[in-house]
């Protein structure tokens, strides 16, 4: 059951207070976002948005035949050298918008038939998103909220989202902090991501679908298989089974290609091969996972989004 409007407003106030000495993510930069100070992510107080669009390239339960209502925020609290969205994660593309406009865009997505509202990389803008969400709800917004994040989340912030977020869609990028430090500048990624995901699961449980097969509540973990097992897929799958459940929905992604700065690293400067991906798929079945989205290996050939275009995802 979703929190009341007054409860959501109170959460928005608490998040804005956290932004005054910013602890919205585990980096805890301590800058005063309300005074336009900017920390590691580079974001200000107002949300910076690069694209708002119905997107059909997500997992089937998130798009159905209507598309996900995606809101792509600029900037990021990670520095993944292989980021395919580097145009926006580095803040090159995007513009600040008011809370009122963000709420109106959510209403517009609903009017266009979007299946849900999906903020993408909302971690550093969660205070603004929740404030805009409350305003949208007061104006008739009535869609599931999909929190699509990189996994590097503050436990305290995730706890505040209980009763507001319907579907959590975190990445679980690494099983080893040395890799996280080298490729995402995040030496404590593993413990924070795992702790946050346990909390997410405690809030929403396994993925639940409506009669049309569309997701309405629950957790889906995304795991991108990287070359040379840099992502630690085997350890990650064992951890999910031991700490969550074999009923957890996993999206096992094969789409890696060496983008952005990845070519500086020999070990990342190639696509994954079929044997690497099949090894992860086979382990899912061996461990007893029942709800796994397997990507067509040819998904490596999909085009990349171009956020300088009005329709960044012309290919899907």
C-alpha positions as CSV (number, residue, x, y, z in Angstrom):
1,X,0.0,0.0,0.0
2,X,1.4,3.4,-1.0
3,X,2.1,6.0,1.6
4,X,-0.4,8.9,1.9
5,X,0.3,12.3,0.3
6,X,1.2,13.7,3.7
7,X,3.7,10.9,4.3
8,X,5.3,11.3,0.9
9,X,5.7,15.1,1.5
10,X,7.4,14.3,4.8
11,X,9.8,12.0,3.1
12,X,10.5,14.6,0.5
13,X,11.3,17.1,3.3
14,X,13.6,14.6,5.0
15,X,15.4,13.9,1.7
16,X,15.9,17.6,1.1
17,X,17.3,18.0,4.6
18,X,19.8,15.2,3.8
19,X,20.8,17.2,0.7
20,X,21.7,20.2,2.8
21,X,24.8,18.3,3.8
22,X,24.5,15.8,1.1
23,X,24.3,12.2,2.2
24,X,21.9,11.1,-0.5
25,X,24.4,8.4,-1.6
26,X,27.2,6.5,0.2
27,X,29.8,9.0,-0.9
28,X,28.4,11.4,1.7
29,X,30.1,14.5,0.1
30,X,28.6,16.8,2.7
31,X,28.0,19.7,0.3
32,X,25.0,21.9,0.7
33,X,23.0,21.2,-2.4
34,X,20.4,23.8,-1.3
35,X,23.1,26.4,-1.7
36,X,24.1,25.1,-5.2
37,X,27.2,23.4,-3.9
38,X,28.1,20.4,-6.0
39,X,29.7,17.2,-4.9
40,X,31.1,14.1,-6.6
41,X,28.0,13.6,-8.9
42,X,28.0,17.2,-10.1
43,X,24.3,17.7,-9.7
44,X,22.6,20.7,-8.2
45,X,19.5,20.9,-6.1
46,X,17.0,21.0,-9.0
47,X,16.7,17.9,-11.1
48,X,18.7,17.8,-14.3
49,X,16.9,15.8,-16.9
50,X,18.3,14.6,-20.3
51,X,15.3,12.7,-21.7
52,X,11.7,11.9,-20.9
53,X,10.3,9.2,-23.2
54,X,8.3,6.1,-23.5
55,X,10.9,3.4,-23.8
56,X,10.4,-0.1,-25.2
57,X,13.9,-1.4,-24.6
58,X,13.5,-2.6,-21.0
59,X,12.6,-6.1,-19.8
60,X,9.2,-7.3,-21.0
61,X,7.2,-6.9,-17.7
62,X,8.4,-3.3,-17.5
63,X,7.3,-2.2,-21.0
64,X,4.3,-4.5,-21.9
65,X,2.8,-3.2,-25.1
66,X,2.7,0.4,-23.8
67,X,6.3,1.3,-23.0
68,X,8.0,2.3,-19.7
69,X,7.7,6.0,-18.8
70,X,11.4,6.7,-18.4
71,X,12.9,9.9,-17.0
72,X,16.6,10.0,-17.6
73,X,18.4,12.1,-15.0
74,X,21.8,13.7,-15.8
75,X,24.9,13.1,-13.7
76,X,25.7,9.9,-11.7
77,X,27.3,8.9,-8.5
78,X,29.4,6.3,-10.3
79,X,32.2,6.7,-12.9
80,X,31.9,3.5,-14.9
81,X,34.5,3.6,-17.6
82,X,32.3,1.6,-20.0
83,X,29.1,3.6,-19.5
84,X,27.0,3.6,-22.6
85,X,25.0,6.6,-21.2
86,X,28.1,8.7,-20.6
87,X,26.6,11.6,-22.5
88,X,24.2,12.1,-19.6
89,X,26.0,10.4,-16.7
90,X,28.8,13.0,-17.1
91,X,26.3,15.8,-17.3
92,X,27.2,16.7,-20.9
93,X,23.5,16.6,-21.9
94,X,20.6,17.6,-19.7
95,X,18.9,20.7,-18.4
96,X,17.5,21.6,-15.0
97,X,13.8,21.6,-14.6
98,X,11.4,22.7,-11.9
99,X,9.6,20.3,-9.6
100,X,6.3,21.4,-11.2
101,X,7.5,20.6,-14.7
102,X,8.8,17.2,-13.6
103,X,5.4,16.4,-12.1
104,X,3.7,17.5,-15.3
105,X,6.0,15.3,-17.4
106,X,4.9,12.3,-15.3
107,X,1.3,13.1,-15.9
108,X,2.0,13.5,-19.6
109,X,3.7,10.0,-19.7
110,X,0.6,8.6,-18.1
111,X,-1.6,10.3,-20.7
112,X,0.5,8.8,-23.4
113,X,-0.2,5.3,-22.1
114,X,3.1,4.6,-20.3
115,X,3.0,1.5,-18.2
116,X,4.9,3.0,-15.3
117,X,7.0,5.9,-14.2
118,X,10.7,4.9,-14.3
119,X,13.3,7.4,-13.0
120,X,16.7,6.3,-14.4
121,X,19.7,7.1,-12.2
122,X,17.6,8.9,-9.6
123,X,19.9,8.4,-6.6
124,X,21.4,11.9,-6.6
125,X,18.0,13.5,-7.5
126,X,15.8,11.4,-5.3
127,X,14.8,14.4,-3.1
128,X,13.5,16.2,-6.2
129,X,11.9,13.1,-7.7
130,X,9.9,12.3,-4.6
131,X,8.7,15.9,-4.3
132,X,7.6,15.9,-7.9
133,X,6.0,12.5,-7.5
134,X,3.8,13.7,-4.6
135,X,2.7,16.6,-6.8
136,X,1.9,14.3,-9.6
137,X,-0.1,11.9,-7.4
138,X,-2.2,14.9,-6.2
139,X,-3.0,15.6,-9.9
140,X,-4.1,12.1,-10.7
141,X,-0.9,10.1,-11.3
142,X,-1.6,6.5,-10.7
143,X,1.2,4.3,-12.1
144,X,3.7,2.0,-10.5
145,X,7.1,3.6,-9.7
146,X,10.2,1.8,-11.0
147,X,13.4,2.9,-9.2
148,X,16.1,2.2,-11.8
149,X,19.5,2.7,-10.1
150,X,23.1,1.7,-10.3
151,X,23.0,-0.1,-6.9
152,X,25.2,2.3,-5.0
153,X,22.6,3.5,-2.6
154,X,22.4,4.8,0.9
155,X,20.6,2.4,3.2
156,X,19.0,5.3,5.1
157,X,17.6,6.7,1.9
158,X,16.2,3.4,0.6
159,X,14.5,2.9,4.0
160,X,12.7,6.2,3.4
161,X,11.4,5.0,0.1
162,X,9.4,2.2,1.7
163,X,5.8,2.5,0.7
164,X,6.6,4.9,-2.2
165,X,8.6,2.7,-4.7
166,X,6.7,-0.2,-6.2
167,X,9.4,-1.8,-8.2
168,X,13.2,-1.7,-7.5
169,X,15.4,-2.2,-10.5
170,X,19.0,-2.0,-9.2
171,X,22.2,-3.0,-10.9
172,X,24.5,-5.4,-9.1
173,X,27.6,-4.6,-11.0
174,X,30.5,-6.2,-9.1
175,X,31.3,-8.9,-6.5
176,X,34.8,-7.4,-5.8
177,X,35.6,-3.9,-4.6
178,X,38.9,-3.9,-6.4
179,X,37.1,-4.1,-9.7
180,X,34.5,-1.6,-8.5
181,X,37.3,0.9,-7.6
182,X,39.2,0.4,-10.9
183,X,36.3,0.6,-13.3
184,X,33.7,2.7,-11.5
185,X,35.8,4.7,-9.0
186,X,33.8,3.1,-6.1
187,X,35.9,1.1,-3.7
188,X,33.0,0.3,-1.3
189,X,30.4,-0.6,-4.0
190,X,29.9,-4.2,-3.0
191,X,28.8,-3.8,0.6
192,X,26.6,-0.8,-0.1
193,X,24.9,-2.3,-3.1
194,X,24.3,-5.6,-1.4
195,X,23.0,-4.0,1.8
196,X,20.6,-1.7,-0.2
197,X,19.3,-4.6,-2.3
198,X,18.5,-6.7,0.8
199,X,16.5,-3.7,2.1
200,X,14.7,-3.3,-1.3
201,X,13.8,-7.0,-1.2
202,X,12.4,-6.7,2.3
203,X,10.2,-3.9,1.2
204,X,8.7,-5.3,-2.1
205,X,9.6,-9.0,-2.3
206,X,9.5,-11.0,-5.5
207,X,8.4,-9.5,-8.7
208,X,4.6,-9.6,-9.1
209,X,2.7,-9.4,-12.4
210,X,-0.8,-8.4,-13.2
211,X,-3.1,-10.5,-15.5
212,X,-1.4,-9.0,-18.6
213,X,2.1,-10.0,-17.4
214,X,3.0,-6.4,-16.5
215,X,5.1,-5.8,-13.3
216,X,3.3,-4.1,-10.5
217,X,5.6,-4.7,-7.5
218,X,8.8,-6.4,-6.5
219,X,12.5,-6.5,-7.1
220,X,14.4,-7.2,-10.4
221,X,18.2,-7.3,-10.2
222,X,20.2,-6.4,-13.3
223,X,23.6,-7.9,-13.8
224,X,25.8,-7.0,-16.8
225,X,28.2,-9.8,-17.7
226,X,31.7,-8.2,-18.3
227,X,34.7,-9.8,-20.1
228,X,37.0,-11.9,-18.1
229,X,34.4,-12.2,-15.3
230,X,35.3,-8.7,-14.1
231,X,31.7,-8.4,-12.9
232,X,32.1,-11.5,-10.7
233,X,29.0,-13.1,-12.0
234,X,29.5,-16.4,-10.3
235,X,30.0,-14.9,-6.8
236,X,27.0,-12.5,-7.4
237,X,24.6,-15.3,-8.3
238,X,25.7,-17.4,-5.3
239,X,25.2,-14.3,-3.1
240,X,21.7,-13.7,-4.4
241,X,20.7,-17.2,-3.6
242,X,22.3,-17.2,-0.2
243,X,21.0,-13.8,0.9
244,X,17.7,-13.3,-1.0
245,X,16.0,-16.2,-2.7
246,X,16.0,-18.3,-5.9
247,X,12.6,-16.7,-6.6
248,X,14.3,-13.3,-7.2
249,X,14.0,-12.0,-10.7
250,X,17.3,-11.5,-12.4
251,X,18.0,-9.8,-15.7
252,X,21.3,-11.3,-17.0
253,X,22.6,-8.9,-19.6
254,X,24.8,-9.8,-22.6
255,X,24.9,-6.4,-24.2
256,X,28.4,-5.3,-23.0
257,X,30.6,-3.6,-25.6
258,X,33.6,-1.4,-24.9
259,X,32.2,2.1,-24.8
260,X,33.4,5.4,-23.5
261,X,36.8,4.9,-21.8
262,X,36.8,1.1,-21.8
263,X,39.3,0.8,-24.6
264,X,42.0,2.1,-22.2
265,X,41.7,-1.2,-20.4
266,X,42.9,-4.3,-22.3
267,X,40.7,-6.6,-20.2
268,X,37.6,-4.6,-21.1
269,X,38.4,-3.8,-24.7
270,X,36.3,-6.5,-26.3
271,X,32.7,-7.8,-26.2
272,X,32.0,-10.8,-24.1
273,X,32.0,-14.1,-25.9
274,X,29.2,-16.7,-25.9
275,X,31.0,-19.0,-23.5
276,X,31.3,-16.3,-20.9
277,X,27.6,-15.5,-21.1
278,X,26.5,-19.1,-21.2
279,X,28.5,-19.9,-18.1
280,X,26.5,-17.3,-16.2
281,X,23.2,-18.6,-17.7
282,X,24.0,-22.2,-16.9
283,X,24.8,-21.3,-13.3
284,X,21.4,-19.6,-12.9
285,X,19.8,-22.9,-13.7
286,X,22.2,-25.0,-11.6
287,X,21.5,-22.8,-8.6
288,X,17.7,-23.1,-9.1
289,X,16.8,-19.6,-10.1
290,X,13.4,-19.7,-11.8
291,X,12.9,-16.1,-12.9
292,X,15.7,-15.1,-15.2
293,X,15.6,-12.9,-18.2
294,X,18.1,-14.1,-20.8
295,X,19.2,-11.7,-23.5
296,X,19.6,-12.7,-27.1
297,X,23.3,-12.8,-27.6
298,X,22.7,-10.7,-30.7
299,X,21.7,-7.8,-28.4
300,X,25.3,-6.8,-28.6
301,X,24.5,-5.5,-32.0
302,X,21.9,-3.1,-30.9
303,X,22.6,0.5,-31.5
304,X,23.5,2.8,-28.6
305,X,21.3,5.6,-27.3
306,X,22.0,9.1,-28.5
307,X,20.7,11.6,-26.0
308,X,21.3,14.5,-28.3
309,X,18.3,13.2,-30.2
310,X,14.6,13.7,-29.2
311,X,14.2,10.0,-29.5
312,X,17.4,8.5,-28.0
313,X,16.3,4.9,-28.6
314,X,15.5,4.7,-32.2
315,X,16.4,1.1,-32.3
316,X,14.1,-0.1,-29.5
